[in-house]
Amino acid sequence: MTSWIFCSIITLVLFVSSTFFLEIDLSKFTSNTLLKTIIIFNKQQLQFPLNCTDGKSAATCPSYYPTKFELDDESSTASCPEYFRWIHEDLKPWERSGITRDIVERGKNISHFRLVIVNGKAYVEKYSKSFQTRDVFTIWGILQLLRLYPGKIPDLELMFQCGDKTVVNKGIFQGPPAMSPPPVFHYCGDENSYDIVFPDWTFWGWAELNIRPWEATLYNIQEGNKMIQWKDRIPYAFWKGNPAVSNIRKELGKCNATDKQDWNARIYGIQWLQEKASNFENTKLENQCTYRYKIYAEGATWSVSEKYIIACDSMTMFIEPRYYDFFTRNMLPLKHYWPISPKNMCEEIKYAVDWGNAHLDNAQAIGNGGTNYIVENLKMKLVYDYMFHLLNGYAKLLKFKPTIPKGAIEICSESMACSLRGVRKHFMVESMVNSPSDTPPCAMPPPYTTQSLKEFLKEKENLIEQVKKRAVNKG
C-alpha cells in the first residue's frame, strides 16, 4: 500500500513537471482541479490562450484558467517608477474617511459602467453607451489584469467614466459641510477635479482607427525611428490630428507656414472618415517620426496621442497641458519635453525650433529623454502593475462588502472576444495575457511628503520659467 501511494505521488509530480518542460497544453483538461492553483517556478509556465468552442462565444465563462498563483519568491526586488507615487495623491480624498457604498453610488449618474470584482471574477453593470469601444477595451484590459495576477485583486466595486471631460468637480466638494466626492475612475484628471486616473483603452488597441495594442505600436514606432537619423530629419515642428475638437488645436493651425510667415511648424489636419476609406495608409504612427520636432496639443481634454508622439525620439513640444494622464506627471521640462505657452504659441514654436536647430545635440537629448521615459516606464507589465496597485489601494479604502448587483453580468475573455470578428477580435487576441506573471508586481514607492511634492512642482515651474524667459542653458 505504501509503495502504491509513493508511486502515485511520483507519477503526479512527473506529470505536473512535464507541463513546464514538454509544454503540454493543460487547457484541454478544463475539469482538472490541479489548474485552480499554479505555482510559477520557472519561465516556461503554462499558456492559456483564448478558449472558444467552434469559434462561438462561451455560454458561460470557462474555468480552465488558474484562479490563484504563487511564486517561489513573492518578494519584489524591482521598484515601481516614480509616477506610481501619484496613486497615493489620487486616493488621498478618501484616505481619512474611507469609501462607503453611499459615496460610490453617488458616482452612478456620471459613469458609463460599474465594475465589480468578487472572488477574482469580474462583473459589469452598464449605464450608458460610451464613445466607440472605449468601455469595451477598458474592460478587456481589466480582465487581462485578472489573468496576469489571478487571485491577487481584492473584492471591489467602482464606477468608471469613459468620456473625455473630467466629471468630479472639486468646487462642489469643498468647505466644512461638503460631502465626500464620489470616487470615479477615468482616463485623465486636472487640478480642478477628483477623477481617479486609470490607463486608457488604447493600451489594448483602438479598433476604430486601426491602432494596434501598445506593445506592437511602440515596437513599430521604434522601428520607424531608425529609418532616418535624427540630424537628417526635417528641421521643423510637426503636428497631425483632428483640429476641430479643441480651441487650442484651431489656434495651432494658425502657426502653419504661409507665403508671408514661416513659424517653423508644419500642421496637418485629419478627416478620419477619409482616412478610414483609404485604410489609414496616411496615418500610420510609425511613419510620423520624420521630423526633428513634434507637437502635443490637447483635444477635448488630454489626448491618447501623447504617448505615440513622445515615442518618436523627436523633441516633443507640449502646448501647456491642462490635463494629465497616469504616467506623465513625473515628466520634466527640458529633460523629457519642451514647454510651449499657449500665449504667443506660434512665436514660441518658432523659438523652440530655432533653438533646437542651433543646439542639435541638446534638442536630440530632450527628444531621446522623452522616448526613453516612455520605453522604460510604460512597459505593459508596468501598466498592469499601476492598475494592480491602484485597485489594491482603492479596495483598502472600501468600508462595505462588494456584492454583485442584479443588473450586472459576469464577463471574461471568452464572453467578450469569442463572438467577435475582424479587427476588434484581432486586437483582443493580440493583447491577451496568456499566462500568470512569472514575477510579482513592482514595489510601490512611498507617498510624497508635503515638502517633497512642493519641491518637485517648484522644480518643474522653474524649468518652464526658464523657457518663457528664453534663458535655457545652451550646454
Salt bridges, closest charged atoms under 4 A:
GLU74 OE2 - LYS152 NZ 3.78
GLU82 OE1 - ARG85 NH1 2.97
GLU89 OE2 - LYS92 NZ 3.32
ASP90 OD2 - ARG329 NH2 2.95
ASP102 OD2 - ARG106 NE 3.51
GLU105 OE2 - ARG101 NH1 3.68
GLU105 OE2 - ARG114 NH1 2.91
GLU125 OE1 - ARG114 NE 2.96
ASP135 OD2 - LYS126 NZ 3.27
GLU157 OE2 - ARG101 NH2 2.72
GLU157 OE1 - ARG114 NH1 3.04
ASP164 OD1 - ARG134 NH2 3.08
ASP190 OD2 - ARG322 NH2 3.04
ASP195 OD2 - HIS186 ND1 2.91
ASP200 OD2 - LYS307 NZ 3.17
GLU223 OE2 - LYS226 NZ 2.84
GLU251 OE2 - LYS254 NZ 2.91
ASP262 OD1 - ARG266 NH1 3.04
GLU281 OE1 - LYS284 NZ 3.54
GLU320 OE2 - LYS468 NZ 3.77
ASP354 OD2 - LYS350 NZ 3.17
ASP361 OD1 - LYS231 NZ 2.75
ASP385 OD2 - LYS381 NZ 3.24
GLU430 OE2 - ARG212 NH2 2.28
ASP438 OD2 - LYS43 NZ 3.79
GLU461 OE2 - LYS458 NZ 3.73
